[in-house]
């Protein structure tokens, strides 16, 4: 056992010094934020390949070259092993997707499913590499600085769009499908901008509060403020719910730090408002348009009528969920093992609820693997990095709540690289547990 651990440690130390791998990971992190197409092709119409589709080939190369000890590392960490188990189960369930696609004459669905699994593997293997490289404090800071820069760039593009400086960047097809909402380079769907900024905001708060990481506070505050502004402009109600749940959790787990951050951010917003108050007017208009104007009766809030509020604000999610429940009840044979990864051919659409979607695709078995992965974060101990532990668990809890309203931690096309960014964010919060000074 000692020899095995020494072998794994030696190889991880060597891999951690690889400039080529570090460069590849810099590119993959950038690609998570730049989701505009870099290559167009046509199989079923207007199809696109993105930057991470190409950088991902390098990620797979790195993994293949180091697969022996990387698999040891994966098996050694529960949160890695549990997600790997879910991925392997999903890969097995692709057999059923291919078979059903063939029977229904949907052969292009086979290519689509293969591409989605490719994305899943890219995001996962990148997560593994991030964990290994960020065991060194110097490298951790480098990735955090790049992360902050990408958050600021993505937020600035959205701001410039609202000011009329940058045009709408997506296709006419996307404009029609998603209402032409201004979401910069992250994706035409509101959920992408919202979730990326929510995840980034929470992660940067954790890094800001953990002084031992010694990341520049001014840069962190800039990243946090830009993330909050872009989140406000996203119009993503699901992301707003995620932030609200996190703040409630954070308040009860670390009240003093919550008050401290509220004071700091309040001062930051005061400075921004003095410079340009129009930004907050735009945020107010977006929130009013996406939330308050949608509520049929304002007294519902005071009454706490959650059911009717969900009906008003859920964009049809309630009906979709009920449709899925009815489908599963009348097709009980699907429930234990599912009908195939990325397979909603027979029902026609996803549930906009990851838990129902997973039951349909990979069954209760797959759902168990998936939930076991997420809940495994709660058992982690953070003896020397308490704030990172609180923030990580708050992020996971809040995100699990948001998954009642979408599939953002999955690999469907409309959510682009949200899963990749979530895994990177958790790697940032987790890595100091292995912290090694250079």
Beta strands, then each sheet from edge to edge (+ up, - down):
strand 1: 39-41
strand 2: 47-49
sheet 1: 1+ 2-
end
